[in-house]
Amino acid sequence: MTTNKTALLSRLENFNPSNRLHISFEFFPPKSEAMEASLWNTIKILEPLKPDFVSVTYGAGGTTRDRTHNTVKRIKEETTLIPAAHLTCVNATTEEINQVARDYWDAGVKHIVALRGDVPEHNGNYKPYPGGYAYASDLVSGLKDVADFEISVAAYPETHPEAQSPEKDIDYLKQKVDAGASRAITQFFLNADTYLSFSDKCLDKGISVPIVPGIILINNFEQFKKFSKMCGTEIPKWVTDLLDGQDNNPTNRDMISAIIAVEQCRILNEAGIKNFHFYTLNKPDLAMTICHILGIRPQN
Ligand SMILES: Cc1cc2nc3c(=O)[nH]c(=O)nc-3n(C[C@H](O)[C@H](O)[C@H](O)COP(=O)(O)OP(=O)(O)OC[C@H]3O[C@@H](n4cnc5c(N)ncnc54)[C@H](O)[C@@H]3O)c2cc1C
């Protein structure tokens, strides 16, 4: 992997995806009125790019959950976008979760990103909620009993931090697919090779659904470092060399972040990947720039 920005840019000259790429965007539910206005501005800017779907994350507490439900339903009602609602097993019985799912189905929301979730006071010792779904695979089965949802699940190219082993983690991913998931979306990563070898291992284990790479748009490197540590995502030295100290110069940082994300997509596209899920962090600019470079233009 090169560490040189000019080299990264010149390699883009050869990047010319023959067919339109498939994209999706991830948002998180806003915590205040100002954040809500900002999210809706982002949604309106990104809507003409016609993503396959947009997903909205789900928190652990009651109020954050209401914000997810409201955001998902508003996307369904007020935009042309297809919303996917994240749902977790945390702090709820199976019946409570099934009821949320039924409400979504009745509101026309038919795509769920089914996750185990993390307990808020997370200390590495996950315990299933009494009367709840234990793991994401159980949630996938339960959701399929409620209605014929389209279901996406999470995958971890660098292995989930609590996994018994990388092999077991892939076995459990297969359980989620066998239970009815039709797509996996990965945790963000920066080494394209890590994703590609993970993808090969999944194929070897008989997982044939798309494993869509989750592409992080880094708009705050200090925060990103903390989050990567929690998720077990390795930050390669060339990325640190490019981004360290750049939070003081947001214009420079954003340009570098765009190059990093585009370069990742270019390498993955060369390996045949045509679906990309962008972690937007509710900001439109990086997503717009990257999609533009990837040949994705607003459509009427
Ligand atoms: C694309 C994406 C979106 C996300 N969105 C959200 C969100 O909106 N809200 C949120 O709170 N979190 C979210 N997360 C984080 C996720 O909830 C955490 O990473 C969580 O710790 C694991 O969730 P999972 O669905 O991967 O769990 P699972 O697939 O259930 O796996 C969890 C762990 O248990 C192991 N395991 C799985 N099944 C079994 C079994 N039967 N027996 C023993 N061990 C098992 C796995 O190896 C893994 O280590 C997201 C993650 C990703 C990648």
Ligand as a Chemical Component Dictionary entry (heavy atoms), coordinates in Angstrom:
data_LIG
# 
_chem_comp.id                   LIG 
_chem_comp.type                 NON-POLYMER 
_chem_comp.pdbx_formal_charge   0 
_chem_comp.three_letter_code    LIG 
# 
loop_
_chem_comp_atom.comp_id 
_chem_comp_atom.atom_id 
_chem_comp_atom.alt_atom_id 
_chem_comp_atom.type_symbol 
_chem_comp_atom.charge 
_chem_comp_atom.model_Cartn_x 
_chem_comp_atom.model_Cartn_y 
_chem_comp_atom.model_Cartn_z 
_chem_comp_atom.pdbx_ordinal 
LIG C1  C1  C 0 -22.891 -2.502  9.901  1  
LIG C2  C2  C 0 -23.015 -2.406  11.410 2  
LIG C3  C3  C 0 -24.076 -1.689  11.956 3  
LIG C4  C4  C 0 -24.229 -1.592  13.344 4  
LIG N1  N1  N 0 -25.286 -0.872  13.853 5  
LIG C5  C5  C 0 -25.498 -0.829  15.181 6  
LIG C6  C6  C 0 -26.632 -0.171  15.742 7  
LIG O1  O1  O 0 -27.433 0.436   15.021 8  
LIG N2  N2  N 0 -26.786 -0.196  17.087 9  
LIG C7  C7  C 0 -25.931 -0.849  17.915 10 
LIG O2  O2  O 0 -26.132 -0.850  19.133 11 
LIG N3  N3  N 0 -24.837 -1.493  17.427 12 
LIG C8  C8  C 0 -24.597 -1.493  16.087 13 
LIG N4  N4  N 0 -23.507 -2.164  15.581 14 
LIG C9  C9  C 0 -22.546 -2.785  16.515 15 
LIG C10 C10 C 0 -22.965 -4.209  16.927 16 
LIG O3  O3  O 0 -24.199 -4.175  17.612 17 
LIG C11 C11 C 0 -21.866 -4.761  17.828 18 
LIG O4  O4  O 0 -20.687 -4.946  17.103 19 
LIG C12 C12 C 0 -22.236 -6.009  18.633 20 
LIG O5  O5  O 0 -21.217 -6.216  19.625 21 
LIG C13 C13 C 0 -22.330 -7.293  17.814 22 
LIG O6  O6  O 0 -23.442 -7.303  17.039 23 
LIG P1  P1  P 0 -23.662 -8.469  15.917 24 
LIG O7  O7  O 0 -24.985 -8.248  15.341 25 
LIG O8  O8  O 0 -22.507 -8.560  15.052 26 
LIG O9  O9  O 0 -23.715 -9.733  16.909 27 
LIG P2  P2  P 0 -23.650 -11.302 16.675 28 
LIG O10 O10 O 0 -23.628 -11.678 15.259 29 
LIG O11 O11 O 0 -24.725 -11.899 17.547 30 
LIG O12 O12 O 0 -22.208 -11.657 17.281 31 
LIG C14 C14 C 0 -21.795 -11.114 18.518 32 
LIG C15 C15 C 0 -20.635 -11.920 19.091 33 
LIG O13 O13 O 0 -21.102 -13.164 19.554 34 
LIG C16 C16 C 0 -20.514 -14.261 18.839 35 
LIG N5  N5  N 0 -21.655 -15.155 18.566 36 
LIG C17 C17 C 0 -22.605 -15.009 17.623 37 
LIG N6  N6  N 0 -23.507 -16.007 17.728 38 
LIG C18 C18 C 0 -23.100 -16.788 18.773 39 
LIG C19 C19 C 0 -23.621 -17.956 19.394 40 
LIG N7  N7  N 0 -24.737 -18.562 18.945 41 
LIG N8  N8  N 0 -22.957 -18.468 20.459 42 
LIG C20 C20 C 0 -21.821 -17.886 20.935 43 
LIG N9  N9  N 0 -21.275 -16.761 20.376 44 
LIG C21 C21 C 0 -21.924 -16.223 19.319 45 
LIG C22 C22 C 0 -19.875 -13.643 17.611 46 
LIG O14 O14 O 0 -18.716 -14.363 17.219 47 
LIG C23 C23 C 0 -19.518 -12.242 18.107 48 
LIG O15 O15 O 0 -18.311 -12.255 18.815 49 
LIG C24 C24 C 0 -23.298 -2.241  14.201 50 
LIG C25 C25 C 0 -22.216 -2.940  13.646 51 
LIG C26 C26 C 0 -22.068 -3.018  12.262 52 
LIG C27 C27 C 0 -20.892 -3.755  11.685 53 
# 
loop_
_chem_comp_bond.comp_id 
_chem_comp_bond.atom_id_1 
_chem_comp_bond.atom_id_2 
_chem_comp_bond.value_order 
_chem_comp_bond.pdbx_ordinal 
LIG C1  C2  SING 1  
LIG C2  C3  SING 2  
LIG C2  C26 DOUB 3  
LIG C3  C4  DOUB 4  
LIG C4  N1  SING 5  
LIG C4  C24 SING 6  
LIG N1  C5  DOUB 7  
LIG C5  C6  SING 8  
LIG C5  C8  SING 9  
LIG C6  O1  DOUB 10 
LIG C6  N2  SING 11 
LIG N2  C7  SING 12 
LIG C7  O2  DOUB 13 
LIG C7  N3  SING 14 
LIG N3  C8  DOUB 15 
LIG C8  N4  SING 16 
LIG N4  C9  SING 17 
LIG N4  C24 SING 18 
LIG C9  C10 SING 19 
LIG C10 O3  SING 20 
LIG C10 C11 SING 21 
LIG C11 O4  SING 22 
LIG C11 C12 SING 23 
LIG C12 O5  SING 24 
LIG C12 C13 SING 25 
LIG C13 O6  SING 26 
LIG O6  P1  SING 27 
LIG P1  O7  DOUB 28 
LIG P1  O8  SING 29 
LIG P1  O9  SING 30 
LIG O9  P2  SING 31 
LIG P2  O10 DOUB 32 
LIG P2  O11 SING 33 
LIG P2  O12 SING 34 
LIG O12 C14 SING 35 
LIG C14 C15 SING 36 
LIG C15 O13 SING 37 
LIG C15 C23 SING 38 
LIG O13 C16 SING 39 
LIG C16 N5  SING 40 
LIG C16 C22 SING 41 
LIG N5  C17 SING 42 
LIG N5  C21 SING 43 
LIG C17 N6  DOUB 44 
LIG N6  C18 SING 45 
LIG C18 C19 SING 46 
LIG C18 C21 DOUB 47 
LIG C19 N7  SING 48 
LIG C19 N8  DOUB 49 
LIG N8  C20 SING 50 
LIG C20 N9  DOUB 51 
LIG N9  C21 SING 52 
LIG C22 O14 SING 53 
LIG C22 C23 SING 54 
LIG C23 O15 SING 55 
LIG C24 C25 DOUB 56 
LIG C25 C26 SING 57 
LIG C26 C27 SING 58 
# 
